């Protein structure tokens, strides 16, 4: 039975942060750490004390993680970034509520003595001798200690306390992975039994020593089961200081999902039931699994469930019928066409997630060129008189300050200069739109046409498609390009306003101009001529988009969202030359363009070069971070491969920032996940000057001193399909509605009995059909309850 653990995190916003810059503001960003490893960094929000990030992360983790921490820092262009405060959440706090945490949390001060990390390896024995007992503490080694010195290392030593006695190990200089292998013996003194405490310290020649962490064992533990193995270092026990909100607060959403995944055969009945349900009459279904899930899920859970369901049906080649089933149910219960698909129903969320899963490369191809122009050109444009800043425009004009009218004309020209290429790219993208999306839109249009067939509802069939494609896909990507991987950083305030104006304009085009000239935003009127001209092209575009033969759909199950040969990540990295001779480390790195697919990691001097070197993904045994001190360079990683002879080779790569590092680590780990013989440990340093920089061992072949982190990855749209994990989540959601389903089954049984008693010889065919429909619903509910009961038994059996 496999185990899975995932953290779903949304860093929403901050408030009342303290000013750290001389301007009276701050440039805050947030670092997210899991057990002291940075797994994500938000973008910097410039010049703000109430920043909005709205960034979401899914982090796949091993089950034994301990805590999650958020650090808010102020970015400085010169010198080190200033730490504003932190929030620390233990695994127990997050798991206490299945719905997770969703609240404002005050930042607390960062106490250096509480910033401990790493583990220590001990072997303790209690020995008897003539005059009493003796405690023998074998201090072997430690790993992943906190760097306390400016060099990025520490000078650690251990201090052992038992009763009123203490002994110290030797000091190991310049390492976070010390090997002592020293035995310290302490004799028992008269009095009550005492606990054993082992403290680690960083030795400093000047000033006081820095605390690195401690472990403590009770007398009962020492007597019954003396410690032997690796133990996590802890800070000194103390109450966390409450800043009382003086450091500001973060609004966070954090949810932990942990589960045990059964072998595939146990999920087959549930999966078959799900697949069968989408082929039946959607409008009559009230007891099927999808109908039940639709009633049960709300909020973020609905979005997660929609993603899992879409992936599950994609894997079976039935994503089209699944979306069609939900569409038919939504359309059947909609009476006002103006509200069609406007709520966050399971149908809307499923279509939205389907577009992201299938159409992200398409979106990048259409929008990225213009979005990049907006970020690079940084043109000032504004149409709202209340927000117009003529002094900003003065800096781009040599003729004095322009009038409001001149500023409006200039802004309209700039906006249409960006909107024109965006609209042209969308209208010309029919052939590049994924076939699966086009077929889903065709079914959607047909369903809406059947329901709203009157002449006055002619535009409803267009609005249903554009509501998804324009309002839920293109416009949000323009508004927040970082959330769609179109940019690495959030926009600055001026660029963000420009993107908002572009997104509003595209929304008006997607709405077919229904709201033009209405509402509060009459200042958008100067754009109306361009918008009306574009709207006339949208109907033709949507007609061409759904003009596709349904026989073209590939009915075979999908093995993944992207084929193995497709590139999942690419970009420039700095690569260390193989075994550089006497070159300084900085000159041993060369800029190379890398491509990663499910089959190879290849690179060349540039994206246009045909000559490429490549590393087979099947040869990768570990993908890990590298300590900054190894080459005196930040954001380093290593790819450890094994050749046909069994020899290991390490490729060192440098990324430009921590987010790029995390994304490459995650992509490489996911691509190499199926590989056998993965390494469980490695060296986070480099072998230089005849020793490892991390643990100071002199043998190149020495065993790794740090654990590997192959299970730590970031979830994104290109994650491989995992039908067992997806079916497990569906099962967990259905369990929440099992009692509701049983009550419904009892009610249907009583109604059926009443109907049978009331049915007479004069009953019409329609009246007689009602008991038949109830009988079908009863059979479906009974079958679903049996499937859930079988899965319950399977979980109990496999525990």
Secondary structure, DSSP 8 states (H G I E B T S, - for coil): -EEEEEEEEEEEEEES----STTS--BEEEEEEETTEEEEE---B-SBSS-EEEEEEEEEE-TT--EEEEEEEE--SSS--EEEEEEEEEHHHHHTSTT-EEEEEE-B---GGG----EEEEEEEEEEETTEEEEEEEEEEEES----STTS--BEEEEEEETTEEEE---B-SBSS-EEEEEEEEE--SSS---EEEEEEE--SSS--EEEEEEEE-HHHHHHS--EEEEE-B---------TTTT-EEEEEEEEEEEEE--GGGGHHHHHHHHHHTTS-TTT-SSSHHHHHHHH--HHHHHHHHHHHHHHHHHTT-HHHHHHHHHHHHHHT---GGGTT-S--HHHHHHHHHHHHHHHHHHHHHHHHHHHHHHHH-------TTT--HHHHHTT-SSS---HHHHHHHHHHHHHHHHHHHHHHHHT-GGGS-HHHHHHHHHHHHHHHHHS-SGGGTTHHHHHHHHHHIIIIIHHHHHTGGGGTS-SS---HHHHHHHHHHHHHHHHHHTTTTTTT-SS-GGGGGGHHHHHHHHHHHHHHHHHHT---GGGS--S--S-SS-TTSEEEEEEEEEE-TT--S--GGGGEEEEEEEEESSEEEEESSTT-S--EEEEGGGEEEEEEE-HHHHT-SSEEEEEEE-TTS-EEEEEEE-SSHHHHHHHHHHHHHHTTT-SS--SEE-SS-EETTEETTT--S-TT---SEE--TT-EE--TT----HHHHHHHHHHHHHHTHHHHHHHHHHHHHHHHHHHHH--TT--HHHHHHHHHHHHHHHHHHHHHHHHHHHHHHHHHH-
